[in-house]
Amino acid sequence: MGIDDQFAKEIATDVWNDIYLRRPAGSIYVSPDCRDGGALDLVPGNTSWPTGY
């Protein structure tokens, strides 16, 4: 996107806190495999968010 890492992390954190966590139940798909160590974990063992792999 052409923005620095710090600003990108701020945007991601704002989206997580202000949009994702406030969504109505059932409005966005979720999967039990999308978790640390789950089948959809792109970077197993990395517990930070966002991963920044």
Contacts in CASP RR format, 6 or more apart in sequence:
PFRMAT RR
TARGET T0000
AUTHOR 0000-0000-0000
METHOD contacts of the structure
MODEL  1
MGIDDQFAKEIATDVWNDIYLRRPAGSIYVSPDCRDGGALDLVPGNTSWP
TGY
1 8 0 8 1.000
3 11 0 8 1.000
9 50 0 8 1.000
12 50 0 8 1.000
16 49 0 8 1.000
20 28 0 8 1.000
31 40 0 8 1.000
33 39 0 8 1.000
33 40 0 8 1.000
34 40 0 8 1.000
34 41 0 8 1.000
35 41 0 8 1.000
36 44 0 8 1.000
36 45 0 8 1.000
36 47 0 8 1.000
37 44 0 8 1.000
37 45 0 8 1.000
38 44 0 8 1.000
42 51 0 8 1.000
42 53 0 8 1.000
43 51 0 8 1.000
43 52 0 8 1.000
43 53 0 8 1.000
46 53 0 8 1.000
END
